Amino acid sequence: MKVKKIPMRMCSVTRERFPKQELIRVVKTPDGEVKIDLTGKLNGHGAYIKKDLTVLESAKKTKALARALETNIPDSVYTDLEEIMKK
């Protein structure tokens, strides 16, 4: 029996590799809009962040997501990420 491959992705903040299910994808769409992609299928340039509030605080301070997506991240995106992580 074949072993199923687990897709791994790198957190843009901590630079650690995790299974895709443990991360949240943030996407810069072709229009330049920044959205949270819970499906993992949204079109655009994506960056992953670990589902951890301390990592989110670090992302705000170091602007790691802004660097990864090469755009400014609105505060509303950080607020939405915090709500998702608290669930």
BELHUDA-V550061 format. One line per field, one symbol per residue. ss: DSSP state (2 for helix, 1 for strand, 0 for the rest). phi: phi as a letter, one per 40 degrees, with the letter a starting at -180 (. if undefined). psi: psi as a letter, one per 30 degrees, with the letter a starting at -180 (. if undefined). A space follows every 10 residues. Layout:
# BELHUDA-V550061
ss=???
phi=???
psi=???
This chain:
# BELHUDA-V550061
ss=0000000111 1000001112 2211111100 0001111000 0000111111 0022222222 2202222220 0000222222 2222220
phi=.ccccccbbb ccccgccbcd ccbbcbbccd cgcbbcbccg bcchcbbbbc cacccccccc ccfccccccf acbccccccc ccccccc
psi=kkkkkjkklk kfefglklke fglkkkkjlf fgkklkjffg gkkaklkkkk ikeeeeeeee efheeeeefh lkklfeeeee eeeeff.
